[in-house]
């Protein structure tokens, strides 16, 4: 099994490709740093950290849910590829 992951993330008109070592019991600090950079670059860290709470107004709720889903996809890619 390959311990490196590579995935492509399509956001707006940009395609980003990341290659990082799959999370294991020895690389958490480096994995966390790289995952933080990926989430910051995609402007999703506020969602992940809970700084931006889920909204109750429809337009903001839709925007929040889209960002939340995007963050979940980034994390899923990092864990499962």
HELIX and SHEET records of a PDB file:
HELIX    1   1 UNK A   28  UNK A   41  1                                  14    
HELIX    2   2 UNK A   45  UNK A   49  1                                   5    
HELIX    3   3 UNK A   58  UNK A   80  1                                  23    
SHEET    1   A 2 UNK A   4  UNK A  11  0                                        
SHEET    2   A 2 UNK A  14  UNK A  21 -1                                        
END                                                                             
